[in-house]
Amino acid sequence: MSWTGIGPVVVTTPGTKVPLSATDIRCEGILIQALANAAHTNTGRVYLFDRNGVRIATLPIPTTNAIPAAGVTLPASPGGMNARDYTIDADVGTDGVDASYLRP
């Protein structure tokens, strides 16, 4: 198994959920990290939602010492998740996450 990057996923308009992937990505784990790099560091909170629209994680603003992250796994069912089913929203436009997935 190996982690594969989806890349940055950015919310353009707060209040409008953005899928982690525009295409189906079957996987058994998803990792998201608040953006904190030379190109952009989040200035507000970012929220992760499951396929039912239920908020399952809130990532606070990154600090010098911490980059918030959240993970979702389903190890008993290889390929049982779809990255497309998960969405993010943010308090501030241009904020987002770096996303990756684990495929069996």
C-alpha atoms as an extended CHARMM CRD file, in Angstrom:
* protein
*
       104  EXT
         1         1  MET       CA              0.0000000000        0.0000000000        0.0000000000  PROA      1               0.0000000000
         2         2  SER       CA              1.1200000000        3.5290000000       -0.6150000000  PROA      2               0.0000000000
         3         3  TRP       CA             -0.1640000000        7.0500000000       -0.1920000000  PROA      3               0.0000000000
         4         4  THR       CA             -0.9680000000        8.9690000000       -3.3610000000  PROA      4               0.0000000000
         5         5  GLY       CA             -1.4490000000       12.7220000000       -3.4290000000  PROA      5               0.0000000000
         6         6  ILE       CA             -4.6550000000       14.2320000000       -4.7500000000  PROA      6               0.0000000000
         7         7  GLY       CA             -3.0820000000       17.6490000000       -4.3700000000  PROA      7               0.0000000000
         8         8  PRO       CA             -4.4010000000       20.9010000000       -3.0060000000  PROA      8               0.0000000000
         9         9  VAL       CA             -8.1780000000       21.2050000000       -2.8380000000  PROA      9               0.0000000000
        10        10  VAL       CA             -9.2850000000       24.8240000000       -2.4440000000  PROA      10              0.0000000000
        11        11  VAL       CA            -12.6250000000       26.3840000000       -1.5490000000  PROA      11              0.0000000000
        12        12  THR       CA            -13.3130000000       29.3470000000       -3.8240000000  PROA      12              0.0000000000
        13        13  THR       CA            -16.6480000000       30.3860000000       -2.2930000000  PROA      13              0.0000000000
        14        14  PRO       CA            -17.2280000000       29.7590000000        1.4290000000  PROA      14              0.0000000000
        15        15  GLY       CA            -20.5060000000       27.9040000000        1.9540000000  PROA      15              0.0000000000
        16        16  THR       CA            -20.0450000000       25.8740000000       -1.2300000000  PROA      16              0.0000000000
        17        17  LYS       CA            -18.7160000000       22.3580000000       -0.5640000000  PROA      17              0.0000000000
        18        18  VAL       CA            -15.9070000000       21.1310000000       -2.8060000000  PROA      18              0.0000000000
        19        19  PRO       CA            -15.2780000000       17.3800000000       -3.3680000000  PROA      19              0.0000000000
        20        20  LEU       CA            -11.8060000000       16.0440000000       -2.6040000000  PROA      20              0.0000000000
        21        21  SER       CA            -11.8100000000       14.5620000000       -6.1060000000  PROA      21              0.0000000000
        22        22  ALA       CA            -13.8100000000       15.2650000000       -9.2610000000  PROA      22              0.0000000000
        23        23  THR       CA            -13.4940000000       11.5980000000      -10.2530000000  PROA      23              0.0000000000
        24        24  ASP       CA            -13.9900000000        8.2990000000       -8.4360000000  PROA      24              0.0000000000
        25        25  ILE       CA            -10.9600000000        7.2710000000       -6.3810000000  PROA      25              0.0000000000
        26        26  ARG       CA            -11.5560000000        3.9550000000       -4.6250000000  PROA      26              0.0000000000
        27        27  CYS       CA             -9.4090000000        3.7480000000       -1.5070000000  PROA      27              0.0000000000
        28        28  GLU       CA             -9.2850000000        2.6210000000        2.0930000000  PROA      28              0.0000000000
        29        29  GLY       CA             -7.8810000000        5.7560000000        3.6910000000  PROA      29              0.0000000000
        30        30  ILE       CA             -7.9610000000        9.5200000000        3.2010000000  PROA      30              0.0000000000
        31        31  LEU       CA             -5.6880000000       12.1100000000        4.8170000000  PROA      31              0.0000000000
        32        32  ILE       CA             -6.2550000000       15.8490000000        4.6770000000  PROA      32              0.0000000000
        33        33  GLN       CA             -3.9720000000       18.5600000000        6.0370000000  PROA      33              0.0000000000
        34        34  ALA       CA             -4.6870000000       22.2580000000        6.3480000000  PROA      34              0.0000000000
        35        35  LEU       CA             -2.8250000000       24.2950000000        3.7260000000  PROA      35              0.0000000000
        36        36  ALA       CA              0.3750000000       25.6620000000        5.2060000000  PROA      36              0.0000000000
        37        37  ASN       CA              3.0410000000       26.1530000000        2.5680000000  PROA      37              0.0000000000
        38        38  ALA       CA              4.9310000000       28.8650000000        0.7270000000  PROA      38              0.0000000000
        39        39  ALA       CA              2.0620000000       29.3820000000       -1.7260000000  PROA      39              0.0000000000
        40        40  HSD       CA             -0.7310000000       29.7380000000        0.8550000000  PROA      40              0.0000000000
        41        41  THR       CA             -1.4460000000       29.2350000000        4.5500000000  PROA      41              0.0000000000
        42        42  ASN       CA             -5.0760000000       29.0050000000        5.6870000000  PROA      42              0.0000000000
        43        43  THR       CA             -6.4060000000       31.9830000000        7.6170000000  PROA      43              0.0000000000
        44        44  GLY       CA             -9.6710000000       30.3460000000        8.7100000000  PROA      44              0.0000000000
        45        45  ARG       CA            -11.1130000000       26.9550000000        9.6110000000  PROA      45              0.0000000000
        46        46  VAL       CA            -11.7020000000       24.1760000000        7.0710000000  PROA      46              0.0000000000
        47        47  TYR       CA            -14.4110000000       21.5270000000        7.5010000000  PROA      47              0.0000000000
        48        48  LEU       CA            -14.5340000000       17.9310000000        6.2220000000  PROA      48              0.0000000000
        49        49  PHE       CA            -17.9030000000       16.3360000000        5.3870000000  PROA      49              0.0000000000
        50        50  ASP       CA            -18.8540000000       12.7270000000        4.6580000000  PROA      50              0.0000000000
        51        51  ARG       CA            -21.0460000000       11.5980000000        1.7480000000  PROA      51              0.0000000000
        52        52  ASN       CA            -24.1840000000       12.3820000000        3.7710000000  PROA      52              0.0000000000
        53        53  GLY       CA            -23.1030000000       15.9840000000        4.3190000000  PROA      53              0.0000000000
        54        54  VAL       CA            -22.3080000000       15.3890000000        7.9930000000  PROA      54              0.0000000000
        55        55  ARG       CA            -19.3360000000       17.3610000000        9.2770000000  PROA      55              0.0000000000
        56        56  ILE       CA            -16.7690000000       14.8590000000       10.5380000000  PROA      56              0.0000000000
        57        57  ALA       CA            -13.7520000000       17.1060000000       11.1830000000  PROA      57              0.0000000000
        58        58  THR       CA            -12.8010000000       20.7340000000       11.6820000000  PROA      58              0.0000000000
        59        59  LEU       CA             -9.2430000000       21.8470000000       10.9350000000  PROA      59              0.0000000000
        60        60  PRO       CA             -8.1960000000       24.9970000000       12.8000000000  PROA      60              0.0000000000
        61        61  ILE       CA             -5.8090000000       27.6240000000       11.4460000000  PROA      61              0.0000000000
        62        62  PRO       CA             -2.2420000000       26.2840000000       11.1240000000  PROA      62              0.0000000000
        63        63  THR       CA              0.3740000000       27.6950000000       13.4760000000  PROA      63              0.0000000000
        64        64  THR       CA              4.1530000000       27.7910000000       13.3980000000  PROA      64              0.0000000000
        65        65  ASN       CA              4.2600000000       24.5680000000       15.4250000000  PROA      65              0.0000000000
        66        66  ALA       CA              1.2300000000       22.6280000000       14.1160000000  PROA      66              0.0000000000
        67        67  ILE       CA             -0.4220000000       21.8010000000       10.8070000000  PROA      67              0.0000000000
        68        68  PRO       CA             -3.8930000000       20.3960000000       11.5740000000  PROA      68              0.0000000000
        69        69  ALA       CA             -4.8280000000       17.1180000000        9.8660000000  PROA      69              0.0000000000
        70        70  ALA       CA             -7.6820000000       14.6050000000        9.7840000000  PROA      70              0.0000000000
        71        71  GLY       CA             -7.8450000000       11.0460000000        8.5470000000  PROA      71              0.0000000000
        72        72  VAL       CA            -10.6040000000        8.6500000000        7.5650000000  PROA      72              0.0000000000
        73        73  THR       CA             -9.8870000000        4.9390000000        7.1590000000  PROA      73              0.0000000000
        74        74  LEU       CA            -11.7750000000        1.7550000000        6.4090000000  PROA      74              0.0000000000
        75        75  PRO       CA             -9.0300000000       -0.9080000000        6.5600000000  PROA      75              0.0000000000
        76        76  ALA       CA            -11.4350000000       -3.8820000000        6.7730000000  PROA      76              0.0000000000
        77        77  SER       CA            -12.8190000000       -3.0620000000        3.3190000000  PROA      77              0.0000000000
        78        78  PRO       CA            -10.0590000000       -2.3970000000        0.7530000000  PROA      78              0.0000000000
        79        79  GLY       CA            -11.3570000000        0.0490000000       -1.8320000000  PROA      79              0.0000000000
        80        80  GLY       CA            -14.5070000000        0.5460000000        0.2380000000  PROA      80              0.0000000000
        81        81  MET       CA            -14.2040000000        4.3330000000        0.2840000000  PROA      81              0.0000000000
        82        82  ASN       CA            -14.4270000000        6.8710000000       -2.5080000000  PROA      82              0.0000000000
        83        83  ALA       CA            -12.5350000000       10.1640000000       -2.1600000000  PROA      83              0.0000000000
        84        84  ARG       CA            -15.2040000000       11.7790000000       -4.3320000000  PROA      84              0.0000000000
        85        85  ASP       CA            -17.7450000000       11.2050000000       -1.5220000000  PROA      85              0.0000000000
        86        86  TYR       CA            -15.8950000000       13.5530000000        0.8450000000  PROA      86              0.0000000000
        87        87  THR       CA            -16.1510000000       17.3280000000        0.6090000000  PROA      87              0.0000000000
        88        88  ILE       CA            -14.6120000000       20.3440000000        2.2830000000  PROA      88              0.0000000000
        89        89  ASP       CA            -15.8190000000       23.8450000000        3.0420000000  PROA      89              0.0000000000
        90        90  ALA       CA            -13.9270000000       26.7850000000        4.5210000000  PROA      90              0.0000000000
        91        91  ASP       CA            -14.5700000000       30.0090000000        6.3920000000  PROA      91              0.0000000000
        92        92  VAL       CA            -12.3130000000       31.9160000000        3.9820000000  PROA      92              0.0000000000
        93        93  GLY       CA            -12.1430000000       31.7050000000        0.1810000000  PROA      93              0.0000000000
        94        94  THR       CA             -8.7590000000       30.3950000000       -1.0880000000  PROA      94              0.0000000000
        95        95  ASP       CA             -8.3230000000       28.2270000000        2.0520000000  PROA      95              0.0000000000
        96        96  GLY       CA             -8.2730000000       24.4730000000        1.6300000000  PROA      96              0.0000000000
        97        97  VAL       CA             -6.3960000000       21.2300000000        2.2180000000  PROA      97              0.0000000000
        98        98  ASP       CA             -3.6750000000       19.0180000000        0.8470000000  PROA      98              0.0000000000
        99        99  ALA       CA             -5.3620000000       15.6430000000        0.2910000000  PROA      99              0.0000000000
       100       100  SER       CA             -4.0300000000       12.1390000000       -0.2530000000  PROA      100             0.0000000000
       101       101  TYR       CA             -5.4370000000        8.6200000000       -0.2770000000  PROA      101             0.0000000000
       102       102  LEU       CA             -4.3160000000        5.1050000000        0.5900000000  PROA      102             0.0000000000
       103       103  ARG       CA             -5.0650000000        2.4220000000       -1.9570000000  PROA      103             0.0000000000
       104       104  PRO       CA             -4.6740000000       -1.3060000000       -1.2660000000  PROA      104             0.0000000000
